[in-house]
């Protein structure tokens, strides 16, 4: 099939990719996209299956060199970004992924998240109070962004005076996750990687001298100084970590902190802004939510994540030759799993292009699946419930003040701003 419906660099496509996804789904289960050499996977069942297929991986470097895999190494000038990025568990495979995820998961288990609930609600209430007092403004900058950044900073133990540094660093680094980032984007990501790494090294050194009481950085330092336990079964059937325990390195600590910031707020920011934009374009659904917020919020949040997915695409490498949908995918290929398309697949969702806040059967894959299922999903849901609840309760007349503009990114897709008023 001609892949022209898929145009991720074009503004019109970014603003509304869903008609193009429908064309891709109608045209088959797999499509080659020449500009990036990737295989596009648009159907829900296939995306969900391939997320769990261990013949695909987020990296190949645990098994092959770049040359063995038929890939060109990244430019040496990009090395600071790749050192930082490649040490995070999102881009690792077992046993390293298993070991690091087990250590970090204690900060995100349901019991720990529940203990964070009062803090999250307090932060959300303060942000919305200030927003209401100002008569509204940019919902992205004033509510959607500050809340998850503040929560992750609280978990990591980032001092209040330094928290303003986090969002710009994160935004610069996340620019490299787009399909074809240019040299200017790469240069910003490298600078941010160098600065963020240096900052965290200094903070880790301080915490070694004076550990915090319950922050994650102090806990990771303790893990660095102790030998890990042997591998065990992880979430969604992850393989064990093997029989050779390893310490957590300082680079792994740094990469983990950066990953938690990036992954821990990008989805929440975009679900908040995209979700409110969807609600304001669907007044009957918004009226129903305003009438019964506590009853509807749990299903509404899941539906908003499905309806306008914050992470549109997730990439995986083919680690060994596989047959898929009548197509041979050789080792060294890359698949692009289209989350946004999968979440609008009529084969899985009734009337998928309709926003239905009461939708109960909603197995969206906005948090992924398999061993890389989003560790922070419970925390993201808590943050979304808090911010939506506060805005619904305290700003019942919230309305658009200006038509928003979509940001330039497709993979991490969100609004530049969302100007609203009371």
C-alpha positions in Angstrom: 0.0 0.0 0.0 1.1 3.6 -0.7 2.1 4.9 2.7 1.2 8.5 1.9 -1.6 8.7 4.5 1.1 8.5 7.2 2.7 11.9 7.1 4.1 12.5 10.7 6.1 15.6 9.7 3.0 17.5 8.5 1.0 19.8 10.7 -2.4 18.7 9.4 -1.5 15.1 10.1 -0.3 15.8 13.6 -3.5 17.8 14.4 -5.6 14.8 13.4 -3.9 11.6 12.5 -7.0 9.4 12.9 -8.4 9.4 9.4 -5.0 8.3 8.1 -4.9 5.5 10.7 -8.3 4.3 9.4 -6.8 4.1 5.9 -3.8 2.2 7.2 -6.0 -0.3 9.0 -8.2 -0.8 6.0 -5.2 -1.4 3.8 -3.7 -4.3 5.8 -1.9 -5.3 9.0 1.5 -4.1 8.1 2.9 -1.3 5.9 6.5 -0.4 5.0 7.3 3.3 5.5 10.3 4.2 3.3 11.4 7.5 4.9 12.4 5.7 8.1 12.6 2.2 6.9 10.1 1.1 9.5 7.2 -1.3 9.4 4.0 0.3 10.6 1.6 -1.8 12.7 -1.9 -0.2 13.0 -4.2 -2.8 14.5 -4.9 -3.2 18.2 -4.5 -7.0 18.3 -1.2 -6.9 16.4 0.2 -4.1 18.5 -0.7 -5.8 21.7 0.8 -9.1 20.5 4.1 -7.6 19.3 4.5 -5.7 22.6 4.8 -9.1 24.2 6.9 -10.8 21.6 10.4 -11.4 23.0 11.8 -11.7 19.5 11.5 -7.9 19.4 13.4 -5.6 21.8 13.8 -2.0 22.7 17.5 -2.4 22.1 19.7 -4.9 20.3 23.0 -4.0 21.9 22.6 -6.6 24.6 23.0 -9.2 21.8 24.7 -7.6 18.8 27.1 -4.8 17.8 25.9 -2.1 15.5 27.8 -3.8 12.7 26.4 -7.3 13.4 22.9 -5.8 13.4 23.4 -3.9 10.1 23.0 -0.5 11.7 25.2 2.6 11.6 26.4 3.8 15.1 25.0 7.2 16.2 27.3 10.1 15.6 30.0 10.6 18.3 28.6 14.1 18.9 25.4 12.5 20.2 27.2 10.3 22.7 26.1 12.2 25.9 22.4 11.7 24.9 22.8 8.0 24.1 24.8 7.3 27.3 22.0 8.9 29.3 19.2 7.3 27.3 20.6 3.8 26.9 21.1 3.3 30.6 17.4 3.7 31.4 15.3 0.7 31.8 12.9 1.7 29.0 15.7 1.0 26.5 17.1 -2.1 28.2 16.2 -5.8 28.0 16.6 -8.5 30.6 18.5 -9.1 32.7 19.5 -5.4 33.2 15.9 -4.3 32.7 14.6 -6.8 35.3 17.2 -5.8 37.9 16.6 -2.0 37.6 12.8 -2.3 37.3 12.7 -4.3 40.5 14.6 -1.7 42.4 12.6 1.2 41.1 9.2 -0.5 41.3 9.1 0.0 45.1 8.5 3.7 44.5 5.5 3.0 42.3 3.7 0.1 43.8 0.0 0.7 44.8 0.8 1.0 48.5 3.5 3.6 47.9 1.3 5.5 45.4 -1.5 5.6 47.9 0.8 7.2 50.4 1.5 9.9 47.8 -2.2 10.6 47.3 -2.4 13.4 49.9 0.6 15.2 48.4 -0.7 14.9 44.8 -4.1 16.2 45.9 -2.6 19.1 47.8 -0.4 20.1 44.8 -3.3 19.8 42.4 -5.6 21.9 44.7 -2.9 24.6 45.0 -2.3 24.8 41.2 -6.1 25.0 40.4 -6.7 27.6 43.1 -4.0 29.8 41.6 -5.4 29.2 38.1 -8.9 30.0 39.1 -7.8 33.2 41.0 -6.1 34.3 37.7 -9.3 33.8 35.8 -7.7 31.0 33.7 -4.9 31.2 31.3 -2.7 28.4 29.7 -3.9 25.1 31.2 -0.7 23.4 29.9 1.8 25.7 31.5 -0.2 26.5 34.7 -1.7 23.1 35.6 -0.9 20.2 33.3 2.9 20.6 33.4 3.7 21.7 36.9 1.7 18.9 38.7 3.5 15.8 37.4 6.9 17.5 37.4 6.4 18.5 41.1 5.3 14.9 42.0 8.3 13.3 40.3 10.6 15.8 41.9 9.0 15.0 45.2 9.7 11.3 44.7 13.3 11.8 43.6 13.9 14.4 46.3 14.9 17.3 43.9 15.2 20.5 46.0 12.4 23.0 45.4 14.9 25.7 44.2 16.0 23.4 41.4 12.7 22.1 40.1 12.4 24.8 37.4 15.3 23.2 35.6 13.6 19.9 35.0 10.9 20.6 32.4 13.2 22.4 29.9 15.8 19.5 30.2 13.1 16.9 29.8 11.5 18.7 26.7 14.9 18.9 25.0 15.8 15.3 25.6 12.3 14.0 24.5 12.8 15.8 21.2 15.1 12.9 20.2 12.3 10.4 20.4 10.6 11.8 17.2 11.0 9.8 14.0 13.5 12.0 12.3 15.0 14.6 14.7 17.2 17.2 13.0 20.7 18.3 14.1 19.3 21.3 16.0 17.0 19.0 18.0 20.0 16.6 18.6 22.2 19.5 19.8 19.6 20.6 22.3 19.2 17.1 23.6 22.9 16.7 24.0 23.2 19.9 25.9 20.4 18.9 28.2 21.9 15.5 28.7 25.2 16.9 29.7 23.6 19.5 32.1 21.1 17.1 33.6 23.8 14.4 34.1 26.2 16.9 35.8 23.4 18.1 38.1 22.4 14.6 39.1 26.0 13.6 39.8 26.4 16.5 42.2 23.0 15.7 43.8 24.0 12.0 44.2 27.3 13.1 45.8 25.4 15.2 48.3 23.0 12.4 49.1 25.9 10.0 49.7 27.1 12.4 52.4 23.6 13.1 53.8 20.9 10.6 52.7 17.3 11.7 52.6 14.7 9.9 54.6 12.5 8.5 51.9 13.5 9.9 48.5 14.2 7.6 45.6 17.7 8.9 44.9 18.8 8.0 48.4 17.2 4.6 48.0 19.0 4.0 44.7 22.3 5.0 46.3 21.7 2.4 48.9 21.0 -0.1 46.1 24.3 1.0 44.5 26.1 0.1 47.7 24.4 -3.3 48.1 24.4 -6.4 45.9 21.0 -7.1 44.2 19.0 -10.2 44.7 18.7 -13.0 42.2 16.1 -12.5 39.4 12.5 -13.3 39.8 9.3 -13.1 37.8 8.5 -9.5 37.0 5.4 -7.6 35.8 3.6 -9.2 32.8 5.9 -12.2 32.8 9.3 -10.5 32.7 12.3 -12.9 32.7 14.4 -13.1 35.8 17.6 -11.3 36.2 19.8 -14.3 36.0 22.1 -15.8 38.6 24.8 -13.2 38.6 23.8 -10.3 40.9 25.1 -6.9 39.9 25.3 -3.6 41.7 23.4 -0.6 40.4 25.9 1.7 38.7 25.9 5.5 39.1 25.1 5.9 35.4 22.1 3.6 35.8 21.0 5.8 38.7 21.3 8.9 36.7 19.5 7.4 33.6 16.8 6.0 35.8 16.1 9.5 37.4 15.9 11.1 34.0 13.7 8.4 32.6 11.3 8.7 35.5 11.0 12.5 34.9 10.5 12.1 31.2 8.1 9.2 31.2 6.5 10.3 34.5 5.2 13.5 33.2 4.9 13.6 29.4 1.9 11.3 29.3 0.2 13.1 32.2 0.8 16.5 30.7 -0.6 15.5 27.3 -3.5 13.5 28.6 -4.5 16.5 30.7 -4.4 19.0 27.9 -5.5 16.8 25.1 -8.3 15.4 27.3 -9.6 18.9 28.2 -9.6 19.9 24.6 -11.6 16.8 23.7 -14.1 17.5 26.5 -14.5 21.1 25.4 -15.3 19.9 21.9 -17.8 17.3 23.2 -20.1 19.5 25.4 -22.6 16.7 26.1 -19.9 14.5 27.5 -18.4 17.3 29.5 -21.8 18.2 31.0 -22.3 14.5 32.0 -18.9 14.5 33.7 -19.6 17.8 35.5 -22.9 16.4 36.8 -21.3 13.3 38.3 -17.5 13.7 38.5 -16.7 11.1 41.1 -18.9 8.4 39.5 -17.5 9.1 36.0 -13.9 10.1 36.5 -12.4 6.6 36.6 -13.8 5.6 33.2 -13.5 9.1 31.8 -9.7 9.2 32.5 -9.3 5.8 30.7 -11.4 7.0 27.8 -9.5 10.3 27.4 -6.2 8.3 27.3 -7.7 6.1 24.6 -9.4 8.8 22.6 -6.4 11.1 22.1 -3.4 9.0 22.9 -0.4 10.9 24.3 2.2 8.5 23.0 1.3 7.8 19.4 4.1 5.4 18.4 6.4 2.9 20.1 9.4 1.4 18.3 10.9 -2.1 18.6 13.8 -3.8 16.9 13.5 -7.2 15.3 16.1 -9.4 17.0 15.6 -12.5 14.9 13.8 -13.2 11.6 10.0 -13.4 12.1 7.0 -14.0 9.9 4.3 -11.6 10.5 1.0 -11.1 8.5 2.6 -12.8 5.5 5.7 -10.7 5.6 9.2 -11.7 6.5 10.7 -9.2 8.9 14.5 -9.9 8.9 16.8 -9.3 11.9 17.7 -5.6 12.0 14.3 -4.4 10.9 12.3 -1.9 13.1 8.6 -1.9 13.7 6.6 1.2 14.6 3.7 0.2 16.8 0.9 2.8 16.2 -0.7 3.2 19.7 -3.0 6.0 18.4 -4.3 3.8 15.6 -4.7 0.7 17.9 -6.7 2.8 20.3 -9.2 3.7 17.5 -9.4 0.2 16.0 -13.1 -0.7 15.4 -12.2 -4.3 15.6 -11.7 -3.8 19.4 -13.6 -0.6 20.3 -17.3 0.0 19.5 -17.7 3.4 17.8 -14.0 4.2 18.3 -14.1 7.7 17.0 -16.7 8.7 19.6 -15.8 10.1 23.0 -17.7 7.9 25.5 -16.8 8.7 29.1 -18.9 5.7 30.3 -16.9 3.2 28.2 -16.3 0.2 30.5 -14.7 -2.2 28.0 -11.6 -0.1 27.4 -8.3 -2.1 27.0 -6.4 0.8 25.6 -2.7 0.4 25.3 -1.6 4.0 26.1 0.6 2.6 28.9 2.0 -0.2 26.6 2.1 -3.9 27.5 4.6 -6.6 28.3 7.8 -6.1 30.3 7.9 -2.4 29.3 4.4 -1.7 30.6 4.5 1.8 32.2 5.7 1.5 35.7 4.2 4.8 36.6 0.6 4.0 35.4 -0.9 4.0 38.9 0.7 7.4 39.7 -0.4 8.9 36.4 -4.0 7.9 37.1 -3.8 9.4 40.6 -2.5 12.7 39.1 -5.1 12.8 36.4 -7.9 12.1 38.9 -6.7 14.8 41.1 -6.3 17.5 38.5 -9.5 16.8 36.6 -11.4 16.6 39.8 -10.1 19.9 41.0 -10.8 21.7 37.7 -14.3 20.2 37.5 -15.1 21.2 41.0 -13.6 24.6 41.2 -14.0 25.9 37.6 -17.4 24.6 36.5 -17.6 27.2 33.7 -14.2 26.4 32.2 -14.3 27.2 28.4 -11.9 27.7 25.5 -10.5 31.2 25.2 -8.7 30.5 21.9 -8.3 27.7 19.5 -5.1 25.8 20.4 -2.2 24.8 18.3 -0.6 21.4 18.3 3.0 21.1 19.1 5.5 19.9 16.4 6.0 16.4 17.8 4.1 13.4 16.5 5.5 10.6 18.7 4.8 12.5 21.9 1.8 14.4 20.7 0.3 17.3 22.6 -0.9 20.9 22.5 1.5 23.8 22.7 -0.9 25.5 24.9 -4.6 25.4 25.9 -5.9 28.8 26.8 -9.1 28.7 28.8 -11.2 31.0 31.0 -13.7 30.8 33.7 
